[in-house]
């Protein structure tokens, strides 16, 4: 099933990406290093700004169900007309339909309506599909639009070693979109590439992304308005931004390899209580960037090398102002100085 998202979703993505880019660029220190990421500004100049509204385009299982309600009503009216014309035929057909309905389908319908569990049937998705329950790729997906859209809580996506490829990093499309859902897991050694956001997470909680290769996107992980997400043991390379958190709380970013993400490896905007631990962050402009509105974040035991600036706390803001904590980071350069071991 192929789903066409409202066009306002593209406006929302463009708005959030624009705000994120500008937040970093305006706070980065004025020096000769600015020349390095001037191309980044050019690449994002086509993104139109609009008012930030993280809740506008949240896709949930409820509005997914509503989209099918008219069809279901029309079918029921046709059945009622047919039943009125032949009462005896109605009874025979009803009994036959009930006897032929598989038990698994009945249970699945009941579980979804009660909001307790998702169907146990494994789904093999196509591009643009709204998915829920157990989802497993069985082939590479090359998408002209969005990849997969998570439409319910408790969804598990197994990439199964396959790839999800989009139309390009300037396409306004998303590899995997998780809007307003909870307890979602993405794993399975797959590849996500060629999207504006590889994984776009908005207004959700307890989302786990493990062992995914995310490359050649505008933003590999874009997390906004979310709580308690976990991004661990992923390969995040050759994106414009590796991991971007905006207005989020309680994320864990651990044991990832981030290399050659042109503007920054990890960026925090208006975000609190994030743990950045045990990552290798190499060959970018800002290895780790945390803005002035982000506080109570913990950055420790990371290897941050060969970046123009390894660690940047809000463009040289003293750490006791926004109460971020830095310890045991192997790096060479930081603003303010002293955030690296031995420096």
N, C-alpha and C positions, 0 to 999 in steps of 0.2 A: 504494500500500500504506500503510495507516495503522497506526502502531505506538503502543501504549500503554506508556509507561514505568512502571517500578515506582514505587509511591507514595513510597518512601524517597528518590527523587530530589527530590521537593518538600521533604522535611524537610531534605535537605542544602542546597538552595538557600536555604531560610529561615534555616538556621543561619549560613551564610556571610554573607548579607546582614545579619543581626542583628549579627554580630561586627564587620562593617565599619562599620555605623552607630554602634555603641557606641564603637568605637575613636576615631572622629572626635569624637563629641559630648563624651566625657569629657575629651578633651585640648584642646578649644577653650577659650580663656580666658573666665573668668567676668566678664561685663560686661553692659551693656544690650543688646549685640548678641545675646545668647542668645535674646531674644524673637523674633528673626527666624526662627530655625529650630525653634521649639517645635512648629510644625505638622508638621515632619518626624518628630519623635518620635511624635506621635499617629498619623501615617500608617503607621508601621512597627510599631506596638504589637501588631498582630494577627499578627506573625511570631513563631512559636514557636521558642525556642532549643533546640538539641540539640548533642551533642558534635561538634566539627569533625573530619571525616574526609574529606579531599579525594578519596580513591581509591574510595569506596564505590560510586559509580554511574557509573564510567567506562564508556562504551559503546565497544566495539572491534569490529573486523571479526571477531574470533574468536568472541565470544559471540553476535554476530549470526548467524554460521554455525551455532553450536550450537543456536540456537532452531529451526532447520529440520531438525535431524538426525533427529528422530523421524518426521517426515513422510517423509523420504527413505527411512528404514529400512522403513517400512510399504509404500511403493511397491515397493521391491526385493523384499520377501517375496511380494507378490502376483505380481510378474513371475516369480519362481522357481517358484511353484506352477503357473502357467500353462505354463512351459517344461517342467516334469516331465510334465504330461499330454499334451503333443504335441511331441516332439523335432524333428520335421521342420518344424513351424510355427515353432518357436523360431529355427531357422537362417534361414528366409526373412525373418522379422520383424527379426532383428538386422541382416542385410545391408541391408534397406530403410531402417532407422533411421539407420545409419551413412552411407548414401549421401545421405540427405535433410538431414543436419545441416549447417548453413552453416559455412564455414571460420571466419568472424569469431567465432561463438559458441564454437567449439572453442578458438580462440586465447585468447579472453577467460577461459574457465574455467581454462586452463593458467596464464595469467599471474596470476590471483588466487591459485591454489593455491600457486604458487611465491613469492608475496609480493613480486614485483618491480614489476609495473605493474597499473594498473586498466584495466577494459574501455574501449575507445576510443569506444564508443557514447555519444552525448549523451543525458543523462537530463533529462526535463521533469518536475519533481517535483510532488507534492501535499503538503498539510499532514501533518505527522507522519511523513514518509517518512525512512527511513534511506538516505542517499545516498553515492555514491562515484564516483570518476572525474570525468568532465566533466558538470557540472550547469548547466542554463540555464533560468531562468524564462521562460515564454512568456505569462504572464498574472499578474494580481494574485492573491495568495493571502490569503484571510481565514480565519484558523484559530481554532477553539474551544479548541485545546490547544496543544502545542508546534508550532513551525514546521518546521524541517529539522534532522536529526540526522546529523552526519558520521560514517560508519561505517568509514572506511578512510583510510590514508595517501594522500598525493598527490592530494587532491581539490581541484577547482577549481569554485567556485560563481560563476556570472555572473548577477548580479541583472537584467541586461539592461533596466534602466530601470523595472522593475516593483516593486511593494511587497509586503511581508510583514507582515500585520497580525494582532495577537493579541487576546485577550479582555480585556486591561486590565493596567495596571501592578501591580495587587495580586492577580494571578491565579496566581502561582507557575509561570508558563509561560515558556518560553525561545524566542526567535526562531530563532537558529541555535546549536546545541550542538555543541561540539568537545571530546570527552573522550578523552584518551590517544592522540591522532592527531598525525601529523607532516606537515609540508609541505602545509599547507592554505591556499588563497587565496580570499578573498571580495572581489569588486569588481563594477563595473558600474552605478554611479549609481542604485542602488535605494534603497528606503525600508524601514526596519524600525521598527515602532512598536507600542505596546500590549502589551508583555511585561514581566515582572519583570526579566529580563535580555535586552537586545537581542541581544548576542552573548555567550555564556557559554563560556569557554575554561578547561579544567581538565586539568592533567597532560599538556600537549601542548608541542610545540616547533615553531619555524619556521612560525608562523601569521601570515599577512599579510592585513590588512583595509585596502582602499584605496577612496576615493571612494564612501563609503556615507553616506546621510542617516539618522541614527538619532535619533529623537525620541519624546518622550512614553513613556518606559520608566522603571522604577524605577532601574535602572543600565544605561546604554547598553552599555558594554564591561565585563564582569566577568572578570578574568584571575586565576586562582589556581593555584599550583603549576606554573607554566609557564616555559619558557625561550625566549628569543630571538623573542618576538612583535614584530610591527611594525604600528602603528596610524598611518596617514598619510593626510593630505588628505581627512579626513572632516568632515561637518557633524554636530555633536553638540549638539543643542539641546533645551531644555525637558524634560530628564530630572531625576530627583532627584540622581543622581551621573552625571557624564559618563564618566570612565574611572577604574576602580578596579582596582588591582593588589594582590594579596594573596599573600605568600610566593612571589614570582616573581623571576626574574633575567634581566637582559639585554634588557629591552624597549626599543623605540624608539617614542616618541610625538611625532610631528613634523607640522607644517604643518596642524594641525586647527583648525577654527573651533568653539569651545565657548562657548555663550551660554545664559543663563537656566537653567542646571542648578542646582536650588534649594539643595542642600547643599554641593556642591563641583564644581569643574571636573575636576581630576585629583587622585586620592588614592592614596598609597602606604602600604601596611601591611606591615611585615616584608619589605621588597623591596629588592633591591640592583642596582647597575649598570644603572640605567634612565637613558635620555637623554630629557629633555623639552625639545624645541628647536623654535623657530619657530612656536609656537602663539599664537592669539588667544583669550584667556580672559576673558569678560566677564559681569557681572551675576549674581553668585552670592554665597554666603556666604564660603567659602574658595576663592580662585582655584586655588591649588596647596597641598595639604596633605601633609606627609611626617611620619610618626610616629617615635617614638624608636628603634624597632627597624630602621628603614630607613637604609641607609648606602651610601656610594660612588655616590650618584646625582648626575647632572649636569643642572642646570636653567639653560639659557642662551638668550638672544635671543628670549624670549617677550614678547608684549604682554599685560599682565595689568592690566585697568582696571575701574573701577566695581564692584568687589567690596567687601564689608564688610572683608575682609582679603585682600590680593592674594596674598601668599606667607606660608605658615605652616610654619616648621621646628619641628615637635614642640612647639608651644605655647611659643615663645621659648627653645628649647634652643640653646645656642651651636653653630654649625656645626662647630667642631672636635671636638665630642663624638661626633656620629654621622657626621662626615666626608662630609657632602654638599657639593656645590660649586654656587655660584650666580654667574652672571656675565652682564652686559649685558642684564638684564631691565628692560623699560620698565614700571614700576609705581609706585604711590604709597605703599602701606603694606606693612609686613612685620614679622614676628616671627621672630628678633630684627630690630631696625632695621638698615639698611645693605645689604639684599639687593636694593634697587632702584637703578637708575642715578641718581646724584646725591643719594642719601638714605642 
